[in-house]
Amino acid sequence: MTGSEDLAMQVAGHDLTTLLGYAGIVVLVFALAHWAAMRRGGWRFVRRRLRRELALTVAAFAEPVAALSRYRRRRRLLVRALRGPDTWADAENALRLAADVAAGARPYAALVERDVVGVLVTCGPDLPEPAEPWAVDELDPRLWWIARTDLEVGTGPAPLPVAIGTREDAVVFLDLSTGPRVLAVSGERRGARATVQALAAQLDARLPAGAVTVADGIHPRHAGPSTAEAFTLATTAASSRRHPQVVVCADIPDVPAASPVSVVTLGTPRGHARLLAVSPTGALLVHGTPLRVDARPLPRAIAATVWQLPPWSTEDAAHPGPPAADPDLDPVPVPVPGAATHAPASASGSTPGATPAAPAPHDDFDEPADTDKPSGVSVDV
């Protein structure tokens, strides 16, 4: 045997030893994996667990992108809807028509979609059945739908809707003319404050000048009167003006039962109040109702459209009074707005007696500068 043949046999033997070593490692790994899988319920259980963990990992990376896309889509939906006077008119007409269905029906919210409007109602144990063109929701008998083409001016009391967010493809409006006089927003601190700012801006933009008094503490860059002073000013104005008077404050005021003034406040008040809670995820829940909306895009959408919101106007001269009160809802009287011009109380924190001013601009909201990306649920409710 020559030297070259001997070298070739040594190389072949070394390769075979290496191959057998690798094969042994593979067998050992498989044996250990099989032993571990048997201890955990078998290979079927392990495969299901691996699929679930893989899906959770993919969802964890994809969720921020999906959340940003969802936020932008809903913000665009709000901006388009709030800029259109037809959206507000259809919400008001639907609320008034729903109130005409039965004397015991109390509509308190409207869900405006592209072709239909839904109205949430509360009533006693005898739930009325609306006739055509109304249709009862299959899942919730207290949600009534009507095509926007079938809407007409109703004869019910004049509503005072404010946008509070979106639910799926619908813009949700809450009627402040029904229910308790006090509306309180609690929950995540910055989200609740941004929501109150958005509500104040809507009211200040739509109601006649001087109808909204914003107290100190609502916005850090705009000082206002104390809560007690703001309530006194609004109460005095309510005795001489025919339009609603609203106080927006950060402290919990003591509201007399017979007070004509409505209150939008932060925190949890005492007594009878409508409670809105903002969660850390940006969801807004109206307590005592099935209404749960996404309020994160609301401050940005209001900031972009506050100059274009249509004024609040009603044809309620023949029906100046609210519907009869019931134990569940304490309606707030909404008289016909007067023609006199008064000093405003803007959402930026101005007080009666100042020079008339428009609602707060975009940068008056307690929001970050980047309008395309929500910088955390604590701000973009």
RATASUL-V934700 format. One record per residue. N is the residue number from 1. OMEGA is omega in whole degrees, 0 to 359 (NA if undefined). Layout:
BEGIN
n = [N & N]
omega = [OMEGA & OMEGA]
END
This chain:
BEGIN
n = [1 & 2 & 3 & 4 & 5 & 6 & 7 & 8 & 9 & 10 & 11 & 12 & 13 & 14 & 15 & 16 & 17 & 18 & 19 & 20 & 21 & 22 & 23 & 24 & 25 & 26 & 27 & 28 & 29 & 30 & 31 & 32 & 33 & 34 & 35 & 36 & 37 & 38 & 39 & 40 & 41 & 42 & 43 & 44 & 45 & 46 & 47 & 48 & 49 & 50 & 51 & 52 & 53 & 54 & 55 & 56 & 57 & 58 & 59 & 60 & 61 & 62 & 63 & 64 & 65 & 66 & 67 & 68 & 69 & 70 & 71 & 72 & 73 & 74 & 75 & 76 & 77 & 78 & 79 & 80 & 81 & 82 & 83 & 84 & 85 & 86 & 87 & 88 & 89 & 90 & 91 & 92 & 93 & 94 & 95 & 96 & 97 & 98 & 99 & 100 & 101 & 102 & 103 & 104 & 105 & 106 & 107 & 108 & 109 & 110 & 111 & 112 & 113 & 114 & 115 & 116 & 117 & 118 & 119 & 120 & 121 & 122 & 123 & 124 & 125 & 126 & 127 & 128 & 129 & 130 & 131 & 132 & 133 & 134 & 135 & 136 & 137 & 138 & 139 & 140 & 141 & 142 & 143 & 144 & 145 & 146 & 147 & 148 & 149 & 150 & 151 & 152 & 153 & 154 & 155 & 156 & 157 & 158 & 159 & 160 & 161 & 162 & 163 & 164 & 165 & 166 & 167 & 168 & 169 & 170 & 171 & 172 & 173 & 174 & 175 & 176 & 177 & 178 & 179 & 180 & 181 & 182 & 183 & 184 & 185 & 186 & 187 & 188 & 189 & 190 & 191 & 192 & 193 & 194 & 195 & 196 & 197 & 198 & 199 & 200 & 201 & 202 & 203 & 204 & 205 & 206 & 207 & 208 & 209 & 210 & 211 & 212 & 213 & 214 & 215 & 216 & 217 & 218 & 219 & 220 & 221 & 222 & 223 & 224 & 225 & 226 & 227 & 228 & 229 & 230 & 231 & 232 & 233 & 234 & 235 & 236 & 237 & 238 & 239 & 240 & 241 & 242 & 243 & 244 & 245 & 246 & 247 & 248 & 249 & 250 & 251 & 252 & 253 & 254 & 255 & 256 & 257 & 258 & 259 & 260 & 261 & 262 & 263 & 264 & 265 & 266 & 267 & 268 & 269 & 270 & 271 & 272 & 273 & 274 & 275 & 276 & 277 & 278 & 279 & 280 & 281 & 282 & 283 & 284 & 285 & 286 & 287 & 288 & 289 & 290 & 291 & 292 & 293 & 294 & 295 & 296 & 297 & 298 & 299 & 300 & 301 & 302 & 303 & 304 & 305 & 306 & 307 & 308 & 309 & 310 & 311 & 312 & 313 & 314 & 315 & 316 & 317 & 318 & 319 & 320 & 321 & 322 & 323 & 324 & 325 & 326 & 327 & 328 & 329 & 330 & 331 & 332 & 333 & 334 & 335 & 336 & 337 & 338 & 339 & 340 & 341 & 342 & 343 & 344 & 345 & 346 & 347 & 348 & 349 & 350 & 351 & 352 & 353 & 354 & 355 & 356 & 357 & 358 & 359 & 360 & 361 & 362 & 363 & 364 & 365 & 366 & 367 & 368 & 369 & 370 & 371 & 372 & 373 & 374 & 375 & 376 & 377 & 378 & 379 & 380 & 381]
omega = [181 & 181 & 181 & 178 & 179 & 179 & 180 & 179 & 178 & 179 & 180 & 178 & 179 & 178 & 180 & 178 & 178 & 180 & 178 & 178 & 178 & 179 & 177 & 179 & 179 & 179 & 179 & 179 & 179 & 179 & 178 & 179 & 179 & 178 & 180 & 180 & 179 & 179 & 183 & 174 & 177 & 184 & 179 & 178 & 180 & 179 & 178 & 180 & 179 & 179 & 180 & 179 & 178 & 178 & 179 & 179 & 178 & 180 & 180 & 178 & 184 & 186 & 178 & 178 & 178 & 180 & 178 & 178 & 179 & 179 & 181 & 180 & 181 & 176 & 177 & 178 & 179 & 182 & 180 & 183 & 185 & 178 & 184 & 177 & 180 & 179 & 180 & 181 & 180 & 177 & 180 & 180 & 179 & 178 & 180 & 179 & 179 & 178 & 179 & 184 & 180 & 182 & 182 & 182 & 180 & 177 & 182 & 180 & 178 & 178 & 186 & 174 & 185 & 185 & 185 & 175 & 175 & 179 & 175 & 183 & 171 & 182 & 180 & 182 & 180 & 182 & 180 & 178 & 182 & 178 & 177 & 13 & 179 & 174 & 181 & 178 & 183 & 184 & 184 & 182 & 178 & 175 & 182 & 181 & 177 & 178 & 181 & 178 & 180 & 183 & 175 & 181 & 180 & 180 & 180 & 180 & 183 & 178 & 175 & 184 & 171 & 178 & 180 & 178 & 181 & 171 & 187 & 182 & 183 & 170 & 188 & 177 & 176 & 182 & 180 & 179 & 176 & 179 & 181 & 179 & 183 & 174 & 184 & 179 & 181 & 179 & 182 & 196 & 185 & 177 & 178 & 180 & 178 & 178 & 177 & 177 & 180 & 178 & 180 & 180 & 178 & 181 & 182 & 180 & 188 & 182 & 177 & 181 & 179 & 182 & 183 & 176 & 183 & 182 & 179 & 177 & 179 & 178 & 186 & 184 & 181 & 180 & 177 & 178 & 175 & 181 & 180 & 179 & 179 & 180 & 178 & 179 & 181 & 179 & 177 & 180 & 182 & 181 & 183 & 182 & 186 & 178 & 182 & 175 & 184 & 174 & 176 & 187 & 179 & 178 & 180 & 181 & 172 & 184 & 176 & 183 & 183 & 183 & 177 & 185 & 173 & 185 & 169 & 189 & 174 & 175 & 182 & 184 & 175 & 176 & 186 & 183 & 172 & 187 & 173 & 182 & 179 & 181 & 177 & 178 & 180 & 178 & 178 & 182 & 174 & 186 & 179 & 180 & 176 & 187 & 176 & 187 & 174 & 182 & 182 & 182 & 188 & 182 & 179 & 181 & 179 & 178 & 181 & 186 & 189 & 180 & 185 & 181 & 181 & 178 & 177 & 179 & 181 & 171 & 190 & 183 & 181 & 182 & 187 & 186 & 177 & 176 & 182 & 182 & 173 & 185 & 184 & 184 & 177 & 188 & 176 & 180 & 177 & 181 & 177 & 180 & 180 & 182 & 182 & 178 & 182 & 176 & 187 & 166 & 191 & 179 & 178 & 173 & 179 & 183 & 179 & 181 & 180 & 177 & 181 & 182 & 178 & 179 & 184 & 176 & 185 & 186 & 177 & 177 & 182 & 188 & 175 & 186 & 184 & 184 & 182 & 184 & 177 & 184 & 177 & 184 & 181 & 181 & 184 & 180 & NA]
END
